[in-house]
Amino acid sequence: MATEEAPSGLQIHPMDQFIVKPLFGGDAIHWYTPTNVTLWMGLAVVCVVALLVLGTRGRAIVPSRVQSIAELAYGFVYKMVEDVAGKDGLKYFPYIMTLFIFIVFANFLGLIPGSFTTTSHIAVTATMALAVFFAVTILGIVKHGVGFLSLFWISAAPLVLRPILAIIEIISYFVRPVSHSIRLAGNMMAGHAVIKVFAGFAGVLGVGAVFPLAAITAVYALETLVSFIQAYVFAILTCVYLRDALHPHH
């Protein structure tokens, strides 16, 4: 009995671009195996160092383009930390600045055709979100002791509602790293998947792929904006959580 051949036609696999693969061949991945995630995270770190260390080492009075970008990024994040977390939060500015710049470069590197978007993986974003969660929680406990629990006790609410609101506040507090990580990974994955779908249509239609190419251009431009916005959202939420740790009283 002859076997039926699979019908040829449109085959688009938008999620294949997110598969983690070993850099040097093979299929087995261990904790020490260099992968495409390792490579592109390493490149993001190199870009951070190039911008913030090498690009500003001259500290010229008339800055170069790289130094100007570094200074703009520095001023932008510094102002954000000061406005959201207050003067007390400025001592933690280097950590938030590093997070922001790393995510920006990781997102933008993922826009290069054939690259890998490390921030589309929940393992990467969850690690950063958990680091923020544990850091601000430990900071709040060390700084305020038992008084940190006042973060969950809304004294402005009617007395009868305070225990219920406290439970809601505790649940929402421990959900923070989940929403913090999924928001970034979900947005980056969705945008790249849509681009891949339209690219698949363009490949099938050939010279007649006017609409898919226009759609790819539009989505790519939107994804460029989203790449920056999501880094900003991650950083500003970190500032909000830091403010709660520094000033837990409602």
C-alpha positions, 0 to 999 in steps of 0.5 A: 500500500503506497503511503500518502505524501504530505501536501506541499504548500504554505508551511510557517513555523513562527516558533522555531526561531525561539528554539535553544540550540547548542553552538557547536552542534549536537542535540544534548544541552547541559547546564554548561553547554554554550547555546545561541542564548549564551552567544546573544546574551554575551553580545548584549553584555559586550554592547553594554560595556562598549557603550558605558565603559569604552564609549565614555572612557575619554570623558570629552567636554565635546562628547562623541556620538557614543558618549552622547548616547551613553550620557542621554541613557544615564540621564534618562534612567537617573531621572526615572529612578529619582522621580519614582523611588525618590532620593533614597533610591539613587544609591541603587541606580547602577543596578537599574541602569544595568538592567535597562541597558542590558534589556535594550541591547538584548531586544535590539539585537533580537531584531537583527535577521537571523539573530536570537531574542534572549528576552523572549525566553521566560527563563531569562526574564524570570531570572531578572524578575526574581533577582529584582523581587528578592533584592527589594524584599531583602532590602525592605526587611533589612531596612524596616524589619517587621515594619516592612509588613505595613506594605500589606496593611492599608491603614487608609481603608475601613477597618473591616476591609483591611484584613481582606485587602491585606490578603489581596496585597500579599497575593499581588506582591508574590505575583510581581515576578510572574507579571514582571517576567511574562510581560517582557517575554510575551511582548518580545515573542509575540512581535517576532512571531508575527514578523515570521508569519508575514515573512512566510507569506512573502516567501510563498507569494514571491514578487507579488508579496506587496502586502506581506512586505508592507506588513513586515515593515510596519510590524518591524517598526512597531517592534523596534518601539516595543523593544525600547518600551518594554525595557522602560517598563521593566526598569520603571516597575523595578523602581516602583518595587524599590520605592515600596521597599524603601517606603512601605507605609501606605 
